[in-house]
Amino acid sequence: MANVAGQDQQRKRKIKDQLVYPKIEKEFQFCYQNSGRKKMLRVNLVIPLASRSYELAHRLIAAHNIPCYMLDKLADALDQFVLSTLCQLQIDKAVGSINHLKQFGGDIVSNVADNWYKCLQEQVADFADNSSKGNVVQSVQLEGGLSIAQVYHALIHSSAMEAVLQLECTYASVVREIVKQRNLDLQQFEEQHQQQIQIAIQSGIASDRKVSRLAAQHMEELQMKNAKWISTLSDLKDNQKREFYTWMVRVYESMQENNGIPTERTLSMPHSIVATLSRAAPDSNLNNDTINQTDTRMQESFTIYLGTQKKTMHNLRLMIGHPLDLCGGAYAGSVGRGIAPPPQRLQTALSLYSSTLNGLILLVDDKANCYTGIKSDFAMICEESNEFHFLSHQEQLHHIRRSIKKSETSQAKHDGDDNDNDSIELLPEDQHSYDPSVSDAITNMDSAVQVGYLESLNDKNRSSTLSSLRRDSFWDDDDESLNLSLGDFYLTRHSNLSEVHIVYHLVVNDTVKSDRLPNRHPILAGLRNVLNAAASHDITTMTIPLLLVNEMTEEMTVSWCVKRAELVFKCVKGFMMENEMWSNNQARIVQFLIPKGISEDMFNTFAGMLPGIFRMAAALNLSTTTTTS
C-alpha cells in the first residue's frame, strides 16, 4: 500500500510538472576561445533543468575540459538559454489552449478573454496600491522642487487656512464614521457568538470538541471581518491622501497665479467629499458630530526666571486633566456647516512646520502595543483621523521596534559596545524636500526621534527593545517577547492631534506608586532624558504628568501627593538650570498635568509650592507717591 501511494504521488507530481512546463530536449550551444582557437560546445539539455544553471555549468566545464575562467560566462549563457526556452514554451502552450477553445465557438473565447482581462486589471491595481503605500507624498510634487510640506505651510498661513482645516475635518468625520461602523459590526458579531456558545453549553447536546470547534470557527470569521475592515480603512485613507495632496497643489498654484489669493473654484471641496455629504442623511452621525464642550480645565499660570548671570523667562502652568484630553477632539464639530475645528487644533496646525512644537509625556507599560490601557485609547484617537504628514501610529512603532532590535543585534556582535549605534534604522524621512523656511523644524522632529532611540540604548546594562504590535497581519514578523526597561521611552510624531505634535511614551511600572522615589530612580532618569530630547529639538511646550501617574487611586494620600509633586518640581527645575538649551533667549512653557479627581484645595496646595521652589517674576509697582514738605 505504501508503494502504491508513493507511485501515485510521483505520478501526480509528474502530471503537474507537465501541465506547468512540458519537458523538452533542446540543443545548447556555447562558443568560447581556448589558446587562441575558437571552440563550440554542443550539448542536449532537458528543459526545465533538474538543477541550477550554475551547478550545471560546473559539470559541463569538468566534462568537456573548458577553462575554469569561463564559468561565469557559461552560467550566464545557460540562464539566458533556459529563460528564452521557457518563454517559448509558455507561448506555445497559450497558443495551443486558444486553438483548443476556438473549437467551442467565439463566445467561449470572448468570455475567457474577458475574465483574464478582469483578473489582470485587478492584480495590476492591487500592485499599484501596495507599492504606493507609505509613499503617497512622493507621488505629488510641484515644479521647481517644492514639496507638499511647503505647500501646506504656505496654505495654512494664508486665506486658504479655513478651507484646509475644513477639508481635514471632513475627511476625519468620514474615517470616524467607518471606525464606528467597524466597532459596531465587531461588537454585534461578538455578542452573536457568545449567544451561540451559551446555547450550545446550556443545551447539553454539544460536546467539548464541538464547542471548541465553534470557538475556532468564530476566531476565523472574526479575523476575516477584521481583515476586511483594515483593508477598507487603509484604502480610504490612501485615497484621502492622494485627493488632499492634489487639492492642495491646485489651490497653491491658483494662489501663485492670483497674487496669493486663491479662487473660489479651487477652494471648493473635492467631488468625493461633496458626494459623501450629499448622500449623508440630515440626522446621520456624519453631519451631526457632537461638538466638544467648552474647555473648563482648572489651571493657573506662573512666570519664572532661570539663570545666574543671564536670566531667561519661562512660563509654568498647572492644570487638571487627562493626558488624552490634549490629543482627542481635534476634528469635533459639524461637517459641512461652516463650523471650524477647535482653536487648539488651529494653533497646532499653524505650528506644525515651525520651531515651536508641543510635546506630551504619556506614561505606558513595557509592552509597545495597542491592546490595553491608555495605549489602546491613544491608538483609537490616532485611528479616527487620517495622518497626512507622517507615518501612521502603528507604522512608526513598527519601524522603531525594528530599529532597536537591529541595534541590539549589532551591539551583541560587538561584545556589548554601548556606543555602537551605526545600525539604528531611523523612521523613514517625511517624504519631503524642505526649503529653509520649514526644514529646520522638521529636521528637529526627525532628530528628536533619533534621540529617543539613543537615550534608550546608551545606558549601560539595559536591554531596551519594543514588543510586538500585531493589530493585523502586517505585524506578524514582530517578536512579542521583547520588552522595554523601566525609564526607557520612545516617541511618535503626529499632525492629527488636538494640542500635541510629539508624544513621548515613557515606560513606568507599579514602583511609581511607592511612597519614596529615590532621586536616581530609572523613572526620574527617563524623565530627564525626555526633557533633554525635548529641549534639544525645539519642543517649546512640554506637558509633564506632575504625579507621574495618569489616574488617582485610593493609596495616593494627601501626604503622598505633596511629596511627589515636590520631587517632580525640583527634578524639573534642576534640569532646566543645568541644561544650557534652556538658557537661550527663547521662552518655553512647561505644563504640569494633575490627574482628575484632585480637590480644589489640593490644587491650591500645588500652586502654593511653586513660588518656594521656582523664582517667580516679581511684580513691579509703577505707582508714584507724593511727599509733602
C-alpha positions in Angstrom: 0.0 0.0 0.0 2.8 2.4 0.8 4.5 1.7 -2.6 1.2 2.3 -4.4 0.7 5.6 -2.5 4.3 6.7 -3.3 3.9 5.8 -7.0 0.6 7.7 -7.1 2.2 10.8 -5.6 5.1 10.6 -8.2 2.6 10.3 -11.0 0.6 13.3 -9.8 3.8 15.4 -9.4 4.9 14.4 -12.9 1.5 15.4 -14.4 1.7 18.7 -12.5 5.1 19.5 -13.9 3.9 18.6 -17.4 1.0 21.0 -17.0 3.2 23.8 -15.9 6.1 23.2 -18.4 6.1 20.2 -20.7 9.6 19.0 -20.7 11.5 19.1 -24.0 15.1 18.3 -25.1 16.9 21.1 -26.9 20.4 21.6 -28.1 22.5 24.2 -26.2 25.4 25.9 -28.0 28.2 27.9 -26.4 31.2 29.5 -28.2 34.4 30.2 -26.4 38.2 30.6 -27.1 40.9 28.4 -25.7 44.6 29.0 -26.6 43.6 31.4 -29.3 41.3 28.9 -31.0 37.5 29.2 -31.3 35.6 26.2 -30.0 31.9 25.3 -29.9 30.2 23.4 -27.1 27.1 21.5 -28.2 25.0 19.5 -25.6 21.4 18.5 -25.4 19.6 19.7 -22.3 16.2 18.9 -20.9 14.2 22.0 -20.1 13.2 22.8 -17.4 16.5 21.9 -15.8 16.7 19.5 -12.9 19.3 21.6 -11.1 20.6 25.1 -11.0 22.3 26.5 -14.1 25.4 27.4 -12.0 25.8 23.7 -10.9 25.3 22.5 -14.5 28.0 24.9 -15.7 30.4 23.4 -13.2 29.7 19.9 -14.5 30.0 21.0 -18.2 33.4 22.6 -17.5 34.6 19.4 -15.9 33.2 17.1 -18.5 34.4 19.0 -21.6 37.7 20.4 -20.4 36.6 24.0 -20.7 38.8 26.6 -18.9 37.6 27.4 -15.4 37.6 31.2 -16.1 34.7 30.7 -18.5 32.5 29.6 -15.6 30.6 32.9 -15.2 30.1 33.4 -19.0 28.8 29.8 -19.3 26.4 30.2 -16.4 25.0 33.4 -17.9 24.6 31.8 -21.3 22.7 28.9 -19.6 20.4 31.3 -17.8 19.5 33.1 -21.0 19.1 29.8 -22.9 16.7 28.4 -20.2 14.8 31.7 -19.9 14.2 32.0 -23.6 13.2 28.4 -23.9 10.7 28.6 -21.1 9.2 31.7 -22.6 8.7 30.0 -25.9 7.2 27.0 -24.0 4.6 29.3 -22.4 3.8 30.9 -25.7 3.3 27.6 -27.4 1.1 26.4 -24.5 -1.0 29.5 -24.7 -1.5 29.2 -28.4 -2.5 25.6 -28.1 -5.0 26.4 -25.4 -6.5 29.2 -27.6 -6.7 26.9 -30.6 -8.4 24.3 -28.4 -11.0 26.9 -27.2 -11.8 28.0 -30.7 -13.3 24.7 -31.4 -16.2 25.6 -29.0 -17.1 28.9 -30.7 -16.3 32.5 -30.4 -18.5 33.2 -27.3 -16.4 30.9 -25.1 -13.2 32.6 -26.2 -14.7 36.0 -25.6 -15.8 35.1 -22.1 -12.4 33.6 -21.2 -10.6 36.7 -22.5 -12.9 39.0 -20.5 -12.2 37.0 -17.3 -8.5 37.1 -17.9 -8.6 40.9 -18.6 -10.5 41.5 -15.3 -8.1 39.4 -13.3 -5.1 41.1 -14.7 -6.6 44.5 -14.2 -7.4 43.8 -10.5 -3.9 42.4 -10.0 -2.2 45.4 -11.5 -4.4 47.8 -9.5 -3.6 45.9 -6.2 0.1 46.0 -7.0 -0.1 49.8 -7.7 -1.9 50.4 -4.4 0.5 48.3 -2.4 3.6 49.8 -4.0 2.4 53.3 -3.2 1.5 52.8 0.4 3.7 54.9 2.7 5.0 56.9 -0.3 1.8 58.8 -1.2 3.5 62.1 -0.6 6.2 61.3 -3.1 3.6 60.8 -5.9 2.6 64.5 -5.8 5.4 67.0 -6.4 5.4 70.5 -7.7 7.6 72.0 -10.4 10.7 73.6 -9.1 11.3 71.0 -6.4 8.6 72.2 -4.0 7.1 69.6 -1.6 3.8 69.0 -0.1 5.1 70.2 3.3 6.0 73.6 1.8 2.6 73.8 0.1 0.8 73.0 3.4 2.9 75.5 5.2 2.0 78.2 2.7 -1.7 77.4 2.6 -2.1 77.2 6.4 -0.7 80.7 6.7 -2.9 82.2 4.0 -6.5 83.0 3.4 -7.0 79.3 2.4 -6.4 78.2 6.1 -10.1 77.8 6.8 -10.7 75.7 3.7 -7.7 73.4 4.6 -8.9 72.8 8.1 -12.5 72.3 7.0 -11.4 69.7 4.5 -9.3 67.9 7.1 -12.3 67.9 9.4 -14.5 66.4 6.7 -12.0 63.7 6.0 -11.7 62.9 9.7 -15.5 62.6 10.0 -15.7 60.1 7.2 -12.9 58.0 8.8 -14.6 58.2 12.2 -17.9 57.0 10.7 -16.2 53.9 9.2 -14.5 53.2 12.5 -17.8 53.4 14.3 -19.4 51.0 11.8 -16.5 48.6 12.3 -16.7 48.7 16.1 -20.5 48.1 15.9 -20.1 45.3 13.5 -17.4 43.5 15.5 -19.4 44.1 18.8 -22.5 42.5 17.3 -20.5 39.6 16.0 -19.0 39.0 19.4 -22.5 39.1 21.1 -23.9 36.7 18.5 -21.0 34.3 19.1 -21.5 34.4 22.9 -25.1 33.6 22.5 -24.3 30.6 20.3 -21.7 29.3 22.8 -24.2 29.7 25.7 -27.0 27.9 23.8 -24.6 25.1 22.9 -23.4 24.7 26.5 -26.8 25.0 28.2 -28.4 22.5 25.8 -26.0 19.8 26.9 -26.0 18.3 23.5 -22.8 19.8 22.2 -19.6 18.1 23.4 -16.4 19.9 24.4 -15.0 19.2 21.0 -17.9 20.8 19.2 -17.7 23.8 21.5 -14.0 24.2 20.7 -14.7 23.8 17.0 -17.4 26.5 17.3 -14.9 28.8 19.1 -12.3 28.2 16.4 -14.7 28.9 13.7 -15.6 32.2 15.4 -12.0 33.2 15.6 -11.5 32.5 11.9 -14.6 34.5 11.0 -13.5 37.4 13.3 -10.1 37.5 11.7 -11.7 37.7 8.2 -14.0 40.5 9.4 -11.1 42.4 10.9 -9.0 42.0 7.8 -11.9 43.3 5.7 -12.3 46.4 7.9 -8.5 47.0 8.0 -8.4 46.9 4.2 -11.4 49.3 3.9 -9.8 51.8 6.3 -6.4 51.6 4.6 -7.9 52.1 1.1 -10.0 55.0 2.4 -7.0 56.8 4.0 -4.8 56.3 0.9 -7.4 57.8 -1.3 -7.9 60.7 1.0 -4.2 61.4 1.0 -4.0 61.5 -2.8 -7.1 63.6 -3.1 -5.9 66.0 -0.3 -2.5 66.5 -1.9 -3.9 67.1 -5.3 -6.4 69.6 -3.9 -3.6 71.5 -2.0 -1.5 71.6 -5.2 -4.4 73.1 -7.2 -5.1 75.7 -4.5 -1.4 76.6 -4.2 -1.0 77.0 -8.0 -4.1 79.2 -8.0 -2.6 81.4 -5.3 0.6 81.8 -7.3 -1.3 82.9 -10.3 -3.5 85.4 -8.4 -1.1 87.3 -6.2 -1.6 85.0 -3.2 -5.4 84.8 -3.3 -7.0 81.5 -4.3 -10.1 81.5 -6.4 -13.5 80.3 -5.1 -13.4 77.5 -7.7 -10.2 76.0 -6.5 -11.3 76.2 -2.8 -14.3 74.0 -3.5 -14.2 70.6 -1.9 -13.3 67.6 -4.0 -16.1 65.7 -5.7 -15.9 62.7 -3.5 -16.4 64.8 -0.3 -19.4 66.6 -1.9 -20.9 63.2 -2.9 -20.4 61.8 0.6 -22.0 64.8 2.3 -25.0 64.7 -0.2 -25.6 61.0 0.5 -25.5 61.5 4.3 -28.9 61.9 5.9 -29.5 65.2 7.8 -29.6 63.3 11.1 -26.7 61.0 10.4 -23.6 60.9 12.5 -21.6 62.3 9.6 -23.4 65.6 9.7 -24.1 65.8 13.4 -20.9 65.1 15.3 -21.0 66.2 18.8 -19.3 69.5 19.4 -16.8 69.5 22.2 -17.7 71.1 25.4 -16.0 74.3 26.3 -12.6 73.7 27.8 -13.1 74.2 31.6 -9.9 72.7 32.9 -8.8 74.2 36.2 -5.4 75.8 35.5 -3.1 78.5 36.8 -0.1 80.1 35.1 3.2 81.4 36.6 6.2 83.3 35.1 9.7 82.3 36.4 13.3 83.4 35.7 16.2 80.9 35.5 19.9 81.5 35.4 22.5 83.2 37.5 24.0 85.9 35.3 21.8 85.8 32.2 18.3 85.2 33.3 15.7 83.6 31.0 12.0 83.9 31.4 9.8 80.8 31.2 6.2 80.0 31.8 4.8 77.3 34.1 1.2 76.1 34.0 -0.7 73.9 36.5 -3.8 72.2 35.1 -6.1 69.4 35.9 -6.9 66.9 33.2 -6.2 63.6 31.5 -3.3 63.3 29.0 -5.6 62.1 26.3 -7.6 65.3 26.7 -4.7 67.0 24.8 -4.9 64.5 22.0 -8.6 63.9 21.2 -11.3 66.3 19.9 -9.1 67.7 17.1 -11.8 67.4 14.5 -15.0 67.7 16.6 -17.8 69.7 15.1 -20.5 69.6 12.4 -19.1 68.8 9.0 -20.1 71.0 6.0 -21.9 73.6 8.1 -19.2 76.2 8.4 -18.1 75.3 12.0 -14.4 75.4 12.3 -12.3 73.0 14.4 -11.5 73.9 18.0 -8.9 76.8 18.4 -6.4 74.3 19.9 -6.4 72.4 16.6 -5.9 75.7 14.7 -2.8 76.6 16.7 -1.4 73.0 16.3 -1.8 73.2 12.5 -0.1 76.7 12.3 2.9 75.5 14.3 3.3 72.1 12.6 6.2 73.3 10.4 7.8 75.7 12.9 10.3 75.8 15.8 7.5 76.0 18.4 6.4 72.4 18.8 4.2 70.8 21.5 5.2 67.6 23.4 3.4 65.3 25.8 4.7 62.6 28.1 2.5 59.6 28.1 3.1 57.0 30.8 2.9 53.5 29.4 3.9 49.9 30.4 6.8 47.9 28.9 4.7 46.5 26.0 4.8 48.7 23.0 1.5 47.5 21.6 -2.0 49.0 21.3 -4.0 46.4 23.2 -4.6 47.6 26.7 -4.9 50.6 28.9 -4.1 54.1 27.8 -2.1 52.9 24.8 -5.3 51.4 23.3 -7.2 54.6 23.9 -4.4 56.7 22.3 -4.2 54.4 19.3 -8.0 54.7 18.8 -7.7 58.5 18.8 -4.9 58.3 16.2 -7.0 55.9 14.1 -10.1 58.1 14.0 -8.5 60.6 11.6 -6.1 60.4 8.7 -2.4 61.2 9.1 -1.4 63.4 6.2 2.2 64.3 7.1 3.8 61.4 8.9 3.6 57.6 9.1 0.6 56.2 10.9 1.0 55.4 14.6 1.3 51.7 14.0 3.9 52.1 11.3 6.0 54.4 13.5 6.0 51.8 16.3 6.9 49.1 13.8 9.9 51.0 12.5 11.1 51.9 15.9 10.9 48.3 17.1 12.8 47.0 14.1 15.5 49.7 14.5 16.1 48.9 18.2 16.0 45.2 17.6 18.6 45.6 14.8 20.7 47.8 17.0 20.7 45.3 19.9 21.7 42.6 17.5 24.6 44.7 16.3 25.6 45.5 19.9 25.6 41.9 20.8 28.0 41.1 18.0 30.4 43.9 19.2 30.6 42.5 22.7 28.2 44.9 24.3 29.7 48.1 22.9 27.1 50.6 24.0 28.4 53.3 21.7 27.8 51.3 18.5 24.6 52.9 17.1 25.5 52.7 13.4 22.9 50.0 12.9 20.0 52.2 14.0 17.4 52.4 11.3 15.6 55.7 11.7 12.0 56.3 10.9 11.6 57.0 7.2 12.0 60.6 6.3 8.9 62.6 5.9 8.9 62.1 2.1 9.6 65.8 1.6 12.3 68.1 0.3 12.0 71.1 2.6 13.1 74.6 1.9 14.9 76.6 4.6 11.6 78.1 5.9 10.3 74.8 7.2 13.3 72.4 7.1 14.7 73.3 10.5 11.5 72.4 12.3 11.2 69.0 10.5 14.9 68.3 11.0 14.4 68.8 14.7 11.4 66.5 14.7 13.5 63.8 12.9 16.4 64.4 15.3 14.1 64.1 18.3 13.1 60.7 17.1 16.7 59.7 16.8 17.5 61.0 20.3 14.6 58.9 21.5 16.3 55.8 20.2 19.8 56.8 21.5 18.6 57.6 25.0 17.0 54.2 25.2 20.2 52.4 24.0 23.1 54.3 25.5 22.5 53.5 29.2 24.7 50.6 30.3 23.3 47.2 31.4 20.0 47.9 29.7 18.1 45.9 27.0 15.7 48.4 25.6 13.6 46.9 22.9 10.0 47.1 21.8 7.4 44.4 22.0 5.1 43.5 19.1 2.3 45.4 17.7 0.0 42.9 16.0 -3.2 44.6 15.0 -3.1 43.0 11.6 -1.0 40.6 9.5 1.5 43.4 8.7 3.0 42.9 12.2 3.3 39.1 12.2 7.1 39.3 11.9 7.5 41.1 15.2 8.8 39.4 18.3 6.3 39.9 21.1 8.8 38.7 23.8 10.8 41.9 23.6 10.1 44.4 26.3 11.2 47.9 27.3 13.1 48.6 30.5 11.9 50.9 33.3 12.6 54.6 32.4 13.0 54.0 28.6 11.0 55.9 26.2 10.1 56.0 22.5 8.4 58.8 20.7 6.0 59.3 17.8 5.1 62.2 15.6 1.6 63.3 14.8 -0.2 66.0 12.9 -3.8 64.9 13.6 -4.0 65.5 17.4 -5.6 68.4 19.1 -2.7 70.1 21.0 0.3 67.8 20.6 2.9 67.2 17.9 5.2 64.7 19.6 4.3 62.1 22.2 7.0 60.7 24.4 5.9 57.2 25.6 7.7 56.8 29.0 7.8 53.3 30.5 6.7 53.1 34.1 5.5 50.3 36.4 3.9 49.9 39.9 7.0 51.2 41.7 5.9 54.7 40.7 3.2 54.4 43.3 5.6 53.8 46.2 5.9 56.4 49.0 9.5 57.2 48.4 11.1 57.5 45.0 14.9 57.8 45.1 16.5 60.7 43.1 18.3 58.2 40.9 15.2 56.1 40.2 15.0 55.0 36.5 11.7 56.8 36.0 13.3 60.1 37.1 16.3 59.4 34.8 13.9 58.7 32.0 12.1 62.0 32.7 15.4 63.9 32.5 16.2 62.1 29.2 12.8 63.1 27.8 13.3 66.7 28.8 16.8 66.7 27.3 15.5 65.4 24.0 12.7 68.0 24.0 15.0 70.9 24.8 17.4 69.9 22.0 14.8 69.8 19.3 12.5 72.9 19.5 9.8 71.4 21.8 8.9 74.7 23.4 5.7 73.5 25.1 6.1 70.4 27.2 3.4 68.7 29.2 4.5 66.6 32.2 2.3 64.4 34.5 3.0 66.0 37.8 2.4 63.0 40.0 3.9 60.5 37.4 0.6 58.7 37.2 -2.3 59.0 34.8 -5.1 58.4 37.3 -5.6 58.7 41.0 -6.0 55.7 43.3 -7.0 55.2 46.9 -3.5 54.7 48.2 -2.4 58.2 47.0 -3.0 60.2 50.1 -2.6 64.0 50.5 0.9 63.5 52.0 1.9 61.3 49.1 0.7 63.8 46.5 2.6 66.7 48.2 5.8 64.7 48.4 5.5 63.5 44.8 4.7 67.0 43.4 7.7 68.5 45.3 10.0 65.8 43.9 8.9 66.4 40.3 9.1 70.2 40.7 12.7 70.0 42.0 13.7 67.5 39.3 12.4 69.7 36.5 13.9 72.8 38.0 17.3 71.1 38.3 17.3 70.0 34.7 16.2 73.4 33.5 19.1 75.1 35.3 21.7 72.5 34.2 20.7 72.2 30.6 22.2 75.1 28.5 19.5 74.7 25.9 17.1 76.3 28.4 19.3 79.3 28.8 18.8 80.8 25.4 16.5 83.7 24.8 13.5 81.6 23.7 10.8 81.3 26.4 9.5 77.8 27.0 6.3 76.6 28.5 6.2 73.7 31.0 2.7 72.3 31.8 2.3 70.2 34.9 -0.7 67.9 34.3 -2.6 66.9 37.5 -4.8 63.8 37.3 -8.6 64.2 37.5 -10.1 63.7 41.0 -7.8 66.2 42.8 -9.7 68.6 45.0 -9.5 72.3 44.7 -7.7 72.6 48.0 -5.0 70.2 46.8 -4.7 72.1 43.5 -4.2 75.3 45.6 -1.6 73.5 47.6 0.4 72.6 44.5 0.1 76.2 43.3 1.4 77.4 46.6 4.5 75.2 46.3 5.7 76.7 43.1 6.9 80.1 44.5 9.0 78.3 47.1 10.7 76.1 44.5 11.0 78.4 41.4 11.9 82.0 41.3 8.8 83.9 40.3 8.8 87.1 38.4 8.3 90.0 40.8 5.5 92.4 40.1 6.6 96.0 39.6 4.7 98.8 41.3 4.6 101.6 38.9 2.5 103.9 41.1 4.1 107.2 42.3 3.8 108.6 45.8 3.8 112.4 46.5 5.7 113.7 49.6 4.6 116.8 51.4 7.2 119.2 52.6 
